[in-house]
Amino acid sequence: MRAMRVHTLSDDISTISLDEVELPPPGPGEVRLRLRACSINFPDILMIQGKYQFKPELPFSPGMEGAGVVTALGAGVENLKVGDAVVAGLRIGGFAEEVNAQAAACRPIPAGLSFEKAAAYPAAYLTAYVALALRGNLKAGETLLVHGSSGGVGLAAVEMGKLMGATVIATSASDEKLKVVKTRGADHVLNVTRGFREEVKALTGGRGADVVYDPVGGDVFDESVRCIAWNGRLLVIGFTSGRIPSIPVNMPLIKGFSVIGVRAGEYGRRDPEAGRANIETIDRLAAEGKIDPYVCATFPLERAVDAMRMLQNRQAIGKVVITMD
């Protein structure tokens, strides 16, 4: 089978190569999947560069989440059967035609989702749900400020915030991208290149945003501190701007807000029962048609570098997906 593999860590992601690989039989508790789609995530790029906290042994195939069909079962697997269409949490291995995955990390694709959309929704919507419902305690009627709203986790937060009854203010650095974000349910859209502090205050009658969802960091975080409401919750999702910000601790003291870190996957690893409940929630919402992953582009496996470049160069809206057909 073919797989895109990393042999040497490098800032240049084009060093990844398309290899012919012989996959061993699935081990105990594993299933073999014929992958049909795998979504691109920023950690895939960071792993190739050796900059991610998880550093897999070389050589490896990136790809954290995929969707495909079960073709073989390892010993002891009882929850799946050959022919099942599943979505799989992989961590690595998704940039390939086949992969051996833990059966416990695979679940049926929610009704109505294509393989491409199934590969696109788990990490983004799980992050949004854990952030807003469990860490941010977002309530109906509150104002949610979503930064990086045109990205995968940003668009997911826009949708999730509307489902939870919030007024959503969405930001991006592109007016063209904001047009798409507006169609996904945002009540207000703001271009961060022109600043957003005063506009957020004006839209909230001077109060500021109750919850800020920030996967961007850098200057966006700094300005968010200036327009967050009393008893607000500033959710730290990531740092796609490249700069990890810092904050004088007198600011949350004076303004009475909290800075809260969000790691949706770690949440489930530390509390597996809660993790399963969170996944069941987003699967149910997908099956009910209440969330709809936005896939802006698909690329064949051999063009995985082009797919990653689209994300790296800030050209993507929502999710970019590799397909294996």
Helices and strands as residue ranges (DSSP letters): E 2-5, G 13-15, E 17-20, E 30-39, H 42-49, E 65-73, E 85-89, E 98-102, G 103-105, E 106-108, H 115-120, H 122-129, I 130-135, E 143-146, H 152-163, E 167-172, H 175-183, E 188-191, G 192-194, H 197-203, E 209-214, H 218-224, G 225-227, E 228-236, H 250-255, E 258-261, H 264-270, H 272-287, E 295-300, G 301-303, H 304-312, E 319-323
